[in-house]
């Protein structure tokens, strides 16, 4: 797999994980928006919820891998 395909795959994985994270968040805070996920500490229901924090961590890992790949491919 070349780096372009890997980057596209990681982007797709990140989008899927954002969706999964929003789904978990909306079970706890029904009016949650994707923008609200940028500041989850504003919602006490999410702050220490283990499932939410797990899914958030998975997303962070995917985004870290994507960032590293982009750094390695930069001029």
DRENTORKOL-3810 file (N, C-alpha, C; in nm, 4 decimals):
REM DRENTORKOL-3810
@n.u->0.0862; n.v->-0.1177; n.w->0.0000; ca.u->0.0000; ca.v->0.0000; ca.w->0.0000; c.u->0.0906; c.v->0.1236; c.w->0.0000
@n.u->0.0674; n.v->0.2150; n.w->-0.0907; ca.u->0.1483; ca.v->0.3366; ca.w->-0.0930; c.u->0.0944; c.v->0.4380; c.w->0.0076
@n.u->0.1714; n.v->0.5441; n.w->0.0304; ca.u->0.1358; ca.v->0.6397; ca.w->0.1351; c.u->0.0062; c.v->0.7150; c.w->0.1053
@n.u->-0.0251; n.v->0.7374; n.w->-0.0235; ca.u->-0.1518; ca.v->0.8046; ca.w->-0.0564; c.u->-0.2708; c.v->0.7184; c.w->-0.0171
@n.u->-0.2608; n.v->0.5890; n.w->-0.0469; ca.u->-0.3691; ca.v->0.4976; ca.w->-0.0091; c.u->-0.3799; c.v->0.4847; c.w->0.1418
@n.u->-0.2642; n.v->0.4820; n.w->0.2089; ca.u->-0.2650; ca.v->0.4724; ca.w->0.3542; c.u->-0.3279; c.v->0.5971; c.w->0.4154
@n.u->-0.2941; n.v->0.7131; n.w->0.3617; ca.u->-0.3532; ca.v->0.8374; ca.w->0.4125; c.u->-0.5045; c.v->0.8375; c.w->0.3926
@n.u->-0.5497; n.v->0.7955; n.w->0.2767; ca.u->-0.6941; ca.v->0.7896; ca.w->0.2507; c.u->-0.7620; c.v->0.6922; c.w->0.3465
@n.u->-0.6992; n.v->0.5782; n.w->0.3709; ca.u->-0.7552; ca.v->0.4794; ca.w->0.4629; c.u->-0.7653; c.v->0.5363; c.w->0.6036
@n.u->-0.6603; n.v->0.6038; n.w->0.6496; ca.u->-0.6637; ca.v->0.6645; ca.w->0.7827; c.u->-0.7697; c.v->0.7738; c.w->0.7913
@n.u->-0.7872; n.v->0.8518; n.w->0.6858; ca.u->-0.8923; ca.v->0.9540; ca.w->0.6854; c.u->-1.0304; c.v->0.8899; c.w->0.6960
@n.u->-1.0502; n.v->0.7813; n.w->0.6238; ca.u->-1.1788; ca.v->0.7099; ca.w->0.6305; c.u->-1.2001; c.v->0.6506; c.w->0.7696
@n.u->-1.0947; n.v->0.5963; n.w->0.8273; ca.u->-1.1048; ca.v->0.5423; ca.w->0.9628; c.u->-1.1389; c.v->0.6520; c.w->1.0629
@n.u->-1.0765; n.v->0.7690; n.w->1.0480; ca.u->-1.1037; ca.v->0.8808; ca.w->1.1383; c.u->-1.2488; c.v->0.9254; c.w->1.1261
@n.u->-1.2982; n.v->0.9329; n.w->1.0044; ca.u->-1.4380; ca.v->0.9736; ca.w->0.9850; c.u->-1.5337; c.v->0.8724; c.w->1.0486
@n.u->-1.5061; n.v->0.7462; n.w->1.0301; ca.u->-1.5881; ca.v->0.6428; ca.w->1.0926; c.u->-1.5822; c.v->0.6494; c.w->1.2442
@n.u->-1.4644; n.v->0.6782; n.w->1.2976; ca.u->-1.4508; ca.v->0.6873; ca.w->1.4430; c.u->-1.5182; c.v->0.8121; c.w->1.4969
@n.u->-1.5141; n.v->0.9217; n.w->1.4229; ca.u->-1.5889; ca.v->1.0414; ca.w->1.4652; c.u->-1.7378; c.v->1.0099; c.w->1.4752
@n.u->-1.7867; n.v->0.9340; n.w->1.3790; ca.u->-1.9272; ca.v->0.8944; ca.w->1.3801; c.u->-1.9583; c.v->0.8067; c.w->1.5013
@n.u->-1.8700; n.v->0.7118; n.w->1.5304; ca.u->-1.8898; ca.v->0.6241; ca.w->1.6465; c.u->-1.8867; c.v->0.7049; c.w->1.7756
@n.u->-1.7943; n.v->0.8003; n.w->1.7848; ca.u->-1.7835; ca.v->0.8843; ca.w->1.9036; c.u->-1.9088; c.v->0.9689; c.w->1.9218
@n.u->-1.9592; n.v->1.0253; n.w->1.8140; ca.u->-2.0811; ca.v->1.1059; ca.w->1.8222; c.u->-2.2003; c.v->1.0199; c.w->1.8644
@n.u->-2.2059; n.v->0.8985; n.w->1.8159; ca.u->-2.3150; ca.v->0.8074; ca.w->1.8530; c.u->-2.3139; c.v->0.7803; c.w->2.0035
@n.u->-2.1968; n.v->0.7532; n.w->2.0585; ca.u->-2.1853; ca.v->0.7306; ca.w->2.2031; c.u->-2.2234; c.v->0.8575; c.w->2.2780
@n.u->-2.1717; n.v->0.9704; n.w->2.2331; ca.u->-2.2007; ca.v->1.0976; ca.w->2.2999; c.u->-2.3505; c.v->1.1276; c.w->2.2988
@n.u->-2.4156; n.v->1.0999; n.w->2.1886; ca.u->-2.5596; ca.v->1.1294; ca.w->2.1790; c.u->-2.6448; c.v->1.0369; c.w->2.2652
@n.u->-2.5940; n.v->0.9210; n.w->2.2999; ca.u->-2.6668; ca.v->0.8373; ca.w->2.3965; c.u->-2.6665; c.v->0.9036; c.w->2.5335
@n.u->-2.5620; n.v->0.9776; n.w->2.5623; ca.u->-2.5478; ca.v->1.0425; ca.w->2.6927; c.u->-2.6003; c.v->1.1854; c.w->2.6937
@n.u->-2.5834; n.v->1.2551; n.w->2.5815; ca.u->-2.6289; ca.v->1.3944; ca.w->2.5662; c.u->-2.6973; c.v->1.4015; c.w->2.4295
@n.u->-2.8287; n.v->1.3796; n.w->2.4247; ca.u->-2.8982; ca.v->1.3662; ca.w->2.2957; c.u->-2.8805; c.v->1.4829; c.w->2.1979
@n.u->-2.8599; n.v->1.6031; n.w->2.2459; ca.u->-2.8480; ca.v->1.7189; ca.w->2.1561; c.u->-2.7041; c.v->1.7435; c.w->2.1106
@n.u->-2.6147; n.v->1.6520; n.w->2.1371; ca.u->-2.4727; ca.v->1.6686; ca.w->2.1035; c.u->-2.4545; c.v->1.6879; c.w->1.9533
@n.u->-2.3679; n.v->1.7827; n.w->1.9168; ca.u->-2.3352; ca.v->1.8075; ca.w->1.7763; c.u->-2.1887; c.v->1.7700; c.w->1.7530
@n.u->-2.1498; n.v->1.7519; n.w->1.6275; ca.u->-2.0082; ca.v->1.7239; ca.w->1.6015; c.u->-1.9158; c.v->1.8340; c.w->1.6559
@n.u->-1.9597; n.v->1.9586; n.w->1.6505; ca.u->-1.8794; ca.v->2.0686; ca.w->1.7024; c.u->-1.8644; c.v->2.0589; c.w->1.8539
@n.u->-1.9686; n.v->2.0099; n.w->1.9222; ca.u->-1.9618; ca.v->1.9941; ca.w->2.0675; c.u->-1.8531; c.v->1.8954; c.w->2.1079
@n.u->-1.8224; n.v->1.8009; n.w->2.0200; ca.u->-1.7195; ca.v->1.7016; ca.w->2.0521; c.u->-1.5810; c.v->1.7634; c.w->2.0641
@n.u->-1.5640; n.v->1.8843; n.w->2.0124; ca.u->-1.4354; ca.v->1.9511; ca.w->2.0237; c.u->-1.4085; c.v->1.9967; c.w->2.1667
@n.u->-1.5134; n.v->2.0108; n.w->2.2470; ca.u->-1.5007; ca.v->2.0520; ca.w->2.3872; c.u->-1.5846; c.v->1.9601; c.w->2.4768
@n.u->-1.5530; n.v->1.8319; n.w->2.4808; ca.u->-1.6363; ca.v->1.7407; ca.w->2.5594; c.u->-1.6325; c.v->1.7687; c.w->2.7091
@n.u->-1.5284; n.v->1.8392; n.w->2.7558; ca.u->-1.5209; ca.v->1.8708; ca.w->2.8984; c.u->-1.6303; c.v->1.9683; c.w->2.9417
@n.u->-1.7008; n.v->2.0276; n.w->2.8459; ca.u->-1.8141; ca.v->2.1140; ca.w->2.8792; c.u->-1.9369; c.v->2.0330; c.w->2.9218
@n.u->-1.9302; n.v->1.9021; n.w->2.9073; ca.u->-2.0436; ca.v->1.8145; ca.w->2.9361; c.u->-2.0047; c.v->1.7153; c.w->3.0448
@n.u->-2.0533; n.v->1.7369; n.w->3.1672; ca.u->-2.0175; ca.v->1.6476; ca.w->3.2776; c.u->-2.0525; c.v->1.5005; c.w->3.2497
@n.u->-2.1558; n.v->1.4780; n.w->3.1685; ca.u->-2.1961; ca.v->1.3404; ca.w->3.1369; c.u->-2.0862; c.v->1.2654; c.w->3.0607
@n.u->-2.0036; n.v->1.3393; n.w->2.9882; ca.u->-1.8980; ca.v->1.2784; ca.w->2.9076; c.u->-1.7639; c.v->1.2752; c.w->2.9785
@n.u->-1.7441; n.v->1.3685; n.w->3.0676; ca.u->-1.6126; ca.v->1.3916; ca.w->3.1270; c.u->-1.5446; c.v->1.2645; c.w->3.1784
@n.u->-1.6153; n.v->1.1825; n.w->3.2513; ca.u->-1.5555; ca.v->1.0613; ca.w->3.3077; c.u->-1.6244; c.v->0.9340; c.w->3.2617
@n.u->-1.6924; n.v->0.9415; n.w->3.1493; ca.u->-1.7618; ca.v->0.8225; ca.w->3.1000; c.u->-1.6611; c.v->0.7324; c.w->3.0279
@n.u->-1.6415; n.v->0.6092; n.w->3.0747; ca.u->-1.5356; ca.v->0.5244; ca.w->3.0184; c.u->-1.5531; c.v->0.4892; c.w->2.8711
@n.u->-1.6740; n.v->0.4632; n.w->2.8273; ca.u->-1.6938; ca.v->0.4286; ca.w->2.6863; c.u->-1.6643; c.v->0.5484; c.w->2.5965
@n.u->-1.7121; n.v->0.6655; n.w->2.6377; ca.u->-1.6850; ca.v->0.7857; ca.w->2.5591; c.u->-1.5355; c.v->0.8113; c.w->2.5523
@n.u->-1.4680; n.v->0.8043; n.w->2.6659; ca.u->-1.3236; ca.v->0.8312; ca.w->2.6695; c.u->-1.2457; c.v->0.7275; c.w->2.5882
@n.u->-1.2907; n.v->0.6030; n.w->2.5884; ca.u->-1.2255; ca.v->0.4999; ca.w->2.5072; c.u->-1.2365; c.v->0.5349; c.w->2.3587
@n.u->-1.3592; n.v->0.5635; n.w->2.3145; ca.u->-1.3806; ca.v->0.5965; ca.w->2.1730; c.u->-1.3041; c.v->0.7233; c.w->2.1342
@n.u->-1.2964; n.v->0.8192; n.w->2.2241; ca.u->-1.2209; ca.v->0.9411; ca.w->2.2001; c.u->-1.0715; c.v->0.9080; c.w->2.1843
@n.u->-1.0225; n.v->0.8164; n.w->2.2661; ca.u->-0.8831; ca.v->0.7744; ca.w->2.2572; c.u->-0.8513; c.v->0.7039; c.w->2.1266
@n.u->-0.9448; n.v->0.6211; n.w->2.0794; ca.u->-0.9254; ca.v->0.5544; ca.w->1.9502; c.u->-0.9130; c.v->0.6593; c.w->1.8397
@n.u->-0.9998; n.v->0.7577; n.w->1.8417; ca.u->-0.9931; ca.v->0.8652; ca.w->1.7421; c.u->-0.8597; c.v->0.9390; c.w->1.7522
@n.u->-0.8160; n.v->0.9684; n.w->1.8728; ca.u->-0.6881; ca.v->1.0379; ca.w->1.8908; c.u->-0.5729; c.v->0.9563; c.w->1.8326
@n.u->-0.5772; n.v->0.8262; n.w->1.8496; ca.u->-0.4727; ca.v->0.7408; ca.w->1.7942; c.u->-0.4703; c.v->0.7424; c.w->1.6427
@n.u->-0.5876; n.v->0.7352; n.w->1.5824; ca.u->-0.5964; ca.v->0.7396; ca.w->1.4364; c.u->-0.5447; c.v->0.8737; c.w->1.3850
@n.u->-0.5853; n.v->0.9815; n.w->1.4494; ca.u->-0.5415; ca.v->1.1146; ca.w->1.4062; c.u->-0.3909; c.v->1.1325; c.w->1.4256
@n.u->-0.3354; n.v->1.0720; n.w->1.5292; ca.u->-0.1903; ca.v->1.0775; ca.w->1.5501; c.u->-0.1162; c.v->1.0046; c.w->1.4392
@n.u->-0.1664; n.v->0.8885; n.w->1.4006; ca.u->-0.1042; ca.v->0.8127; ca.w->1.2919; c.u->-0.1126; c.v->0.8913; c.w->1.1612
@n.u->-0.2253; n.v->0.9536; n.w->1.1362; ca.u->-0.2427; ca.v->1.0337; ca.w->1.0147; c.u->-0.1465; c.v->1.1525; c.w->1.0154
@n.u->-0.1329; n.v->1.2170; n.w->1.1284; ca.u->-0.0400; ca.v->1.3296; ca.w->1.1394; c.u->0.1044; c.v->1.2851; c.w->1.1164
@n.u->0.1429; n.v->1.1722; n.w->1.1729; ca.u->0.2788; ca.v->1.1207; ca.w->1.1539; c.u->0.3047; c.v->1.0879; c.w->1.0083
@n.u->0.2084; n.v->1.0257; n.w->0.9437; ca.u->0.2230; ca.v->0.9923; ca.w->0.8016; c.u->0.2401; c.v->1.1183; c.w->0.7183
@n.u->0.1598; n.v->1.2181; n.w->0.7453; ca.u->0.1698; ca.v->1.3437; ca.w->0.6710; c.u->0.3055; c.v->1.4109; c.w->0.6947
@n.u->0.3560; n.v->1.4034; n.w->0.8175; ca.u->0.4868; ca.v->1.4599; ca.w->0.8462; c.u->0.5949; c.v->1.3868; c.w->0.7662
@n.u->0.5886; n.v->1.2555; n.w->0.7646; ca.u->0.6884; ca.v->1.1775; ca.w->0.6934; c.u->0.6857; c.v->1.2031; c.w->0.5422
@n.u->0.5693; n.v->1.2386; n.w->0.4900; ca.u->0.5543; ca.v->1.2641; ca.w->0.3464; c.u->0.5714; c.v->1.4104; c.w->0.3086
@n.u->0.5972; n.v->1.4956; n.w->0.4071; ca.u->0.6124; ca.v->1.6381; ca.w->0.3755; c.u->0.7512; c.v->1.6631; c.w->0.3153
@n.u->0.7618; n.v->1.7677; n.w->0.2345; ca.u->0.8916; ca.v->1.7980; ca.w->0.1709; c.u->0.9985; c.v->1.8412; c.w->0.2693
END
